[in-house]
């Protein structure tokens, strides 16, 4: 009997919220050449001598605030999603979940599956919009690993799905539960990226003159900024949101040379202009994690109120919802 393996891949999480575990996770994550694409020596000095030693303790405290009886929400929801998807599929399809960084390791899973006689592998990096530092890193690891196998099987990779109708419909249904029409304003917030990484997607078309904020240009099919704006337009159309009723912004920046406008700055501006109720939607995440549950839901809510706003409500992500399980099945198999 022909067997197929479906592998859901998320970015990763520390094994525990303790400093030692967080340090180990950050070291692996930030030493990826696709995550920090600076000259090799500069990256090593920056990551291993500056960022990790000073960030591990602070990050551990943040992870401790979201850890619960199920452990890491990202780990729990990814595992639960794979289990629920398994129930929906035929007996000859086996679903696995793995992490690009940390455990369960994608590399270890592939090593375990190499000689298990699967006729095909289907990889789904759980990142709606392609970015070199997320999906690109996953694809590189898959290609480098499988290329060394004696028997190279049939395999395919779903490299982005931001515009898949099932994804938009699924996310739209989740958002509708929050009744967006009752808010003063809606903000679609996406994880930020350094401008230099975005520019590499279309080196001949400067990002400061790119029209992607208005429509998806041909050169922007794999441009993270362009696909983020397109995601917002598709969701806004699904929700019947007027153009002046929503904004697009980017969070989790490290320097000023990252994608803008910055979500925190937009929130401050909206609060000071008299906006009291904002609905925050994060369509670059399909799983709640440190960025959504801490940065967006807690830190940004406090920032919004501090500057005159009243309520900032975060739309929780797709996680392991039944809507997402059904949509994912369609994304994978059509």
C-alpha positions as CSV (number, residue, x, y, z in Angstrom):
1,X,0.0,0.0,0.0
2,X,1.3,3.4,-0.9
3,X,1.7,5.6,2.2
4,X,1.9,9.4,2.3
5,X,3.4,11.5,5.1
6,X,2.0,15.0,5.8
7,X,4.4,17.1,7.9
8,X,3.2,20.3,9.6
9,X,6.2,22.5,10.5
10,X,6.2,25.4,12.9
11,X,9.0,27.7,13.9
12,X,9.7,26.3,17.3
13,X,9.7,26.9,21.0
14,X,12.0,26.2,24.0
15,X,11.5,22.9,25.7
16,X,10.9,24.7,29.0
17,X,10.6,28.4,30.1
18,X,13.8,28.1,32.0
19,X,16.8,30.3,31.1
20,X,19.0,27.3,30.0
21,X,16.4,26.0,27.6
22,X,15.6,29.4,26.2
23,X,19.3,30.1,25.6
24,X,19.7,26.8,23.7
25,X,16.6,27.7,21.6
26,X,17.7,31.2,20.8
27,X,21.2,30.0,19.9
28,X,19.9,27.6,17.3
29,X,17.3,30.0,16.0
30,X,19.4,33.2,15.7
31,X,22.5,31.4,14.2
32,X,20.4,30.4,11.2
33,X,22.0,32.3,8.2
34,X,18.5,33.0,6.8
35,X,17.2,34.5,10.0
36,X,20.1,36.9,10.5
37,X,21.7,37.4,7.1
38,X,24.7,39.5,8.2
39,X,28.3,38.6,7.4
40,X,29.1,35.3,9.1
41,X,31.6,36.7,11.7
42,X,29.4,39.6,12.5
43,X,26.4,37.3,13.0
44,X,28.4,35.0,15.3
45,X,29.6,37.9,17.5
46,X,26.2,39.6,17.6
47,X,24.2,36.5,18.3
48,X,26.5,34.5,20.7
49,X,28.2,37.3,22.5
50,X,25.5,40.0,22.7
51,X,22.0,38.9,21.9
52,X,21.7,35.5,23.4
53,X,23.6,36.2,26.7
54,X,21.5,39.3,27.4
55,X,18.2,38.2,25.9
56,X,17.8,34.7,27.3
57,X,16.9,35.7,30.8
58,X,14.4,38.3,29.7
59,X,12.8,36.0,27.2
60,X,12.6,33.2,29.8
61,X,10.5,35.5,32.0
62,X,8.2,36.2,29.1
63,X,7.8,32.5,28.2
64,X,7.0,31.8,31.9
65,X,3.9,34.1,31.6
66,X,2.4,32.0,28.8
67,X,3.4,28.5,29.9
68,X,0.5,26.5,31.2
69,X,-0.5,22.9,32.1
70,X,-0.1,22.0,28.4
71,X,3.3,23.5,28.2
72,X,4.1,25.9,25.3
73,X,0.9,27.0,23.5
74,X,2.7,26.8,20.2
75,X,3.8,23.3,20.8
76,X,0.4,22.2,22.2
77,X,-1.7,23.7,19.4
78,X,0.7,22.4,16.6
79,X,0.6,18.8,18.0
80,X,-3.2,19.0,18.5
81,X,-3.7,20.3,15.0
82,X,-1.8,17.4,13.6
83,X,-3.9,14.9,15.6
84,X,-7.1,16.5,14.5
85,X,-6.0,16.5,10.9
86,X,-5.1,12.9,11.2
87,X,-8.7,12.0,12.0
88,X,-9.9,13.7,8.8
89,X,-7.6,11.9,6.5
90,X,-7.4,8.4,4.9
91,X,-5.7,5.6,6.8
92,X,-2.8,5.5,4.3
93,X,-1.9,9.2,5.2
94,X,0.1,9.7,8.3
95,X,0.4,13.2,9.8
96,X,3.4,14.4,11.8
97,X,4.3,17.7,13.4
98,X,7.8,19.2,13.8
99,X,9.7,22.3,14.6
100,X,12.3,24.1,12.6
101,X,14.2,24.9,15.8
102,X,14.0,23.0,19.1
103,X,12.1,19.8,19.6
104,X,10.5,17.8,18.0
105,X,13.2,18.5,15.4
106,X,12.4,18.5,11.7
107,X,15.8,17.2,11.0
108,X,15.4,14.3,13.5
109,X,11.9,13.5,12.1
110,X,13.2,13.3,8.6
111,X,16.1,11.0,9.7
112,X,13.5,8.7,11.3
113,X,11.2,8.7,8.2
114,X,14.0,8.1,5.6
115,X,13.6,4.3,5.4
116,X,9.9,4.0,6.3
117,X,8.8,3.5,2.7
118,X,6.6,6.5,2.3
119,X,5.7,7.0,-1.3
120,X,5.4,10.7,-1.0
121,X,6.0,13.5,1.5
122,X,3.9,16.7,1.8
123,X,5.5,19.5,3.8
124,X,3.4,22.4,5.1
125,X,5.4,25.2,6.8
126,X,2.7,26.9,8.9
127,X,3.6,30.4,7.6
128,X,0.9,31.9,5.4
129,X,3.3,34.4,3.7
130,X,6.6,33.2,2.3
131,X,9.7,34.7,4.0
132,X,13.3,33.6,3.5
133,X,13.8,33.5,7.3
134,X,10.8,31.2,7.9
135,X,9.6,29.1,5.0
136,X,12.8,29.6,3.1
137,X,14.8,28.1,6.1
138,X,12.4,25.2,6.3
139,X,12.7,24.5,2.6
140,X,16.5,24.7,2.6
141,X,16.7,22.1,5.4
142,X,14.2,19.8,3.7
143,X,16.1,19.9,0.4
144,X,19.6,19.6,2.0
145,X,18.4,16.6,4.0
146,X,16.5,14.7,1.4
147,X,19.2,15.3,-1.3
148,X,21.5,13.0,0.8
149,X,19.1,10.1,0.9
150,X,19.8,7.1,-1.2
151,X,16.2,7.0,-2.5
152,X,14.8,10.5,-3.0
153,X,11.0,10.2,-2.8
154,X,8.3,12.3,-4.4
155,X,7.7,15.3,-2.2
156,X,6.1,18.7,-2.4
157,X,6.1,21.7,-0.2
158,X,3.3,24.2,0.3
159,X,5.4,27.3,0.3
160,X,2.7,29.8,1.1
161,X,-1.1,29.8,1.3
162,X,-2.0,33.4,2.3
163,X,-4.3,33.7,-0.7
164,X,-5.8,30.2,-0.6
165,X,-9.6,30.7,-0.5
166,X,-9.9,28.1,2.3
167,X,-7.4,30.0,4.5
168,X,-9.2,33.3,3.9
169,X,-12.6,31.8,4.6
170,X,-11.3,30.1,7.7
171,X,-9.6,33.2,9.2
172,X,-12.7,35.3,8.2
173,X,-15.0,33.0,10.2
174,X,-12.7,33.3,13.2
175,X,-12.6,37.1,13.0
176,X,-16.4,37.3,12.5
177,X,-16.9,35.8,16.0
178,X,-15.4,39.1,17.4
179,X,-17.9,41.2,15.5
180,X,-15.4,43.6,13.9
181,X,-18.1,46.1,12.9
182,X,-18.5,47.0,16.6
183,X,-15.0,48.4,16.9
184,X,-13.8,51.9,16.0
185,X,-10.9,50.5,13.9
186,X,-9.3,47.3,12.8
187,X,-5.5,46.7,12.5
188,X,-4.0,43.8,10.6
189,X,-0.6,43.4,12.2
190,X,2.1,41.2,10.7
191,X,5.5,40.1,12.0
192,X,8.2,42.5,10.9
193,X,11.3,41.8,8.7
194,X,14.4,43.8,8.0
195,X,14.0,45.9,4.9
196,X,17.1,44.4,3.4
197,X,15.6,40.9,3.5
198,X,12.4,42.2,1.7
199,X,14.5,44.0,-0.9
200,X,16.2,40.8,-1.8
201,X,12.9,39.4,-3.1
202,X,12.9,41.9,-6.0
203,X,16.4,43.7,-6.1
204,X,15.5,45.6,-9.2
205,X,12.3,47.1,-7.8
206,X,12.9,49.4,-4.8
207,X,10.6,48.7,-1.9
208,X,10.1,52.4,-1.2
209,X,8.4,52.9,-4.6
210,X,6.7,49.5,-4.8
211,X,2.9,49.7,-5.3
212,X,2.2,46.6,-3.1
213,X,0.3,48.7,-0.5
214,X,-2.4,49.2,-3.2
215,X,-2.2,46.0,-5.2
216,X,-0.1,42.8,-5.7
217,X,2.5,43.5,-8.4
218,X,3.9,40.7,-10.5
219,X,7.3,41.0,-8.9
220,X,5.7,40.7,-5.5
221,X,4.5,37.1,-5.7
222,X,7.0,36.0,-3.1
223,X,7.6,39.4,-1.5
224,X,6.7,39.2,2.2
225,X,5.5,42.9,2.4
226,X,3.4,42.5,-0.8
227,X,1.7,39.3,0.3
228,X,1.0,40.7,3.8
229,X,-0.8,43.7,2.2
230,X,-2.6,41.3,-0.1
231,X,-3.7,39.1,2.8
232,X,-5.2,42.2,4.5
233,X,-7.0,43.1,1.4
234,X,-8.4,39.6,0.9
235,X,-9.6,39.4,4.6
236,X,-11.0,42.9,4.5
237,X,-13.0,42.0,1.4
238,X,-14.2,38.8,3.1
239,X,-15.3,40.8,6.1
240,X,-16.8,43.7,4.1
241,X,-14.4,46.2,5.7
242,X,-14.2,49.6,4.1
243,X,-10.7,50.8,3.2
244,X,-10.6,53.6,5.8
245,X,-11.8,51.2,8.5
246,X,-8.6,49.2,8.7
247,X,-4.9,49.6,8.7
248,X,-1.9,47.4,8.0
249,X,1.2,47.5,10.4
250,X,4.2,45.4,11.4
251,X,5.3,44.4,14.9
252,X,8.3,42.8,16.6
253,X,10.8,45.2,15.0
254,X,14.4,45.3,16.2
255,X,15.6,48.5,14.4
256,X,14.1,51.4,12.5
257,X,15.2,49.7,9.3
258,X,12.4,47.2,9.4
259,X,9.0,47.1,7.7
260,X,6.8,49.9,8.7
261,X,4.4,51.4,9.8
262,X,5.2,49.9,13.2
263,X,2.2,48.5,15.0
264,X,3.0,50.2,18.3
265,X,3.3,53.6,16.7
266,X,0.0,53.1,14.9
267,X,-1.7,52.2,18.1
268,X,-0.3,55.3,19.9
269,X,-1.4,57.5,17.0
270,X,-4.9,56.0,17.0
271,X,-5.3,56.3,20.7
272,X,-4.2,59.9,20.7
273,X,-6.6,60.7,17.9
274,X,-9.5,59.5,20.0
275,X,-10.0,56.0,18.8
276,X,-11.2,53.9,21.8
277,X,-11.9,50.4,20.6
278,X,-9.5,48.5,18.3
279,X,-9.6,45.0,17.0
280,X,-6.1,43.6,16.3
281,X,-5.7,40.7,13.8
282,X,-2.4,38.9,13.2
283,X,-2.7,36.9,9.9
284,X,1.0,36.0,9.7
285,X,0.4,33.7,12.6
286,X,-1.8,30.5,12.5
287,X,-0.7,29.5,16.0
288,X,-0.7,31.7,19.1
289,X,2.7,32.1,20.6
290,X,4.9,34.6,22.5
291,X,4.4,37.3,19.9
292,X,0.6,37.1,19.9
293,X,-0.1,36.3,23.6
294,X,2.4,38.5,25.1
295,X,3.5,41.3,22.8
296,X,0.2,41.9,21.1
297,X,-2.4,40.9,23.7
298,X,-0.6,42.2,26.8
299,X,2.1,44.7,26.0
300,X,0.2,46.5,23.2
301,X,-3.1,46.6,25.1
302,X,-1.2,48.4,27.9
303,X,0.4,50.7,25.4
304,X,-2.9,51.5,23.8
305,X,-4.6,52.4,27.2
306,X,-1.6,54.3,28.3
307,X,-2.1,56.7,25.4
308,X,-5.8,57.2,25.8
309,X,-7.4,54.1,24.2
310,X,-9.9,52.0,26.0
311,X,-9.9,48.4,24.7
312,X,-7.5,46.6,22.4
313,X,-8.9,43.2,21.5
314,X,-6.8,40.5,19.9
315,X,-8.3,37.9,17.6
316,X,-6.8,34.7,18.7
317,X,-5.2,32.7,16.0
318,X,-6.5,29.6,14.1
319,X,-4.7,27.2,16.5
320,X,-6.4,23.8,16.4
321,X,-9.9,25.0,15.6
322,X,-12.2,22.8,13.5
323,X,-12.3,25.5,10.9
324,X,-8.6,25.5,10.5
325,X,-8.4,21.7,10.4
326,X,-10.9,21.6,7.5
327,X,-9.2,24.5,5.7
328,X,-5.8,22.8,6.0
329,X,-7.1,19.6,4.6
330,X,-8.3,21.6,1.5
331,X,-5.0,23.5,1.3
332,X,-3.1,20.2,1.2
333,X,-5.2,18.1,-1.0
334,X,-7.5,20.5,-2.8
